[in-house]
Amino acid sequence: MYVAESPPRPSKLEELVLQIKSMHYQRDDALRRLREQVANFEAESHLARGVVRRPLADDVKLLVWTRDGGA
């Protein structure tokens, strides 16, 4: 949410919109990194306790590979 004391001048409006979008994307990126860190810590915790994941089935690997364009 953005609150201004007075309406911004038209010349400043575009800059304000870009700054707000930038802040939003930075927060989204920080949240994504935080989720990845927690997932990594949880995975490490499972490995430390001896929990081993089953390998993915070949058909699942192929579907993901196709979905992601071979990446």
C-alpha positions as CSV (number, residue, x, y, z in Angstrom):
1,M,0.0,0.0,0.0
2,Y,1.3,3.4,-0.9
3,V,0.0,6.6,0.9
4,A,1.0,10.1,-0.2
5,E,0.4,13.4,1.5
6,S,-0.7,14.8,-1.9
7,P,-1.3,13.4,-5.3
8,P,2.0,12.9,-7.2
9,R,2.8,15.1,-10.2
10,P,2.4,13.3,-13.5
11,S,6.1,13.4,-14.0
12,K,6.7,11.5,-10.7
13,L,3.8,9.0,-11.1
14,E,5.7,6.7,-13.4
15,E,8.7,6.6,-11.1
16,L,6.5,5.9,-8.1
17,V,4.8,3.0,-9.9
18,L,8.2,1.5,-10.8
19,Q,9.5,1.9,-7.3
20,I,6.4,0.2,-5.9
21,K,6.7,-2.7,-8.4
22,S,10.4,-3.1,-7.6
23,M,9.7,-3.3,-3.9
24,H,7.0,-5.9,-4.5
25,Y,9.3,-8.0,-6.7
26,Q,12.1,-7.8,-4.2
27,R,9.9,-9.1,-1.5
28,D,8.6,-11.9,-3.7
29,D,12.2,-12.8,-4.5
30,A,13.2,-12.7,-0.8
31,L,10.2,-14.9,0.1
32,R,11.1,-17.4,-2.7
33,R,14.7,-17.6,-1.3
34,L,13.4,-18.1,2.2
35,R,11.1,-21.0,1.1
36,E,14.1,-22.6,-0.7
37,Q,16.2,-22.3,2.4
38,V,13.6,-23.9,4.6
39,A,13.0,-26.7,2.1
40,N,16.8,-27.3,2.0
41,F,17.0,-27.4,5.8
42,E,14.1,-29.8,6.0
43,A,15.6,-32.1,3.3
44,E,18.9,-32.0,5.2
45,S,17.1,-32.9,8.4
46,H,15.4,-35.9,6.8
47,L,18.8,-37.1,5.4
48,A,20.4,-36.8,8.8
49,R,17.6,-39.0,10.3
50,G,18.2,-41.6,7.6
51,V,15.0,-40.9,5.6
52,V,15.8,-41.7,2.0
53,R,13.6,-40.7,-0.9
54,R,12.7,-43.1,-3.5
55,P,14.0,-42.3,-7.0
56,L,11.6,-40.8,-9.5
57,A,10.0,-43.2,-12.0
58,D,11.4,-42.8,-15.5
59,D,8.0,-41.8,-16.9
60,V,7.8,-39.0,-14.4
61,K,11.3,-37.8,-15.3
62,L,10.4,-37.8,-19.0
63,L,7.2,-35.8,-18.3
64,V,9.1,-33.2,-16.3
65,W,11.9,-33.0,-18.8
66,T,9.3,-32.5,-21.6
67,R,7.4,-29.9,-19.5
68,D,10.6,-27.9,-18.8
69,G,11.8,-28.0,-22.3
70,G,14.7,-30.3,-21.6
71,A,16.1,-28.1,-18.9
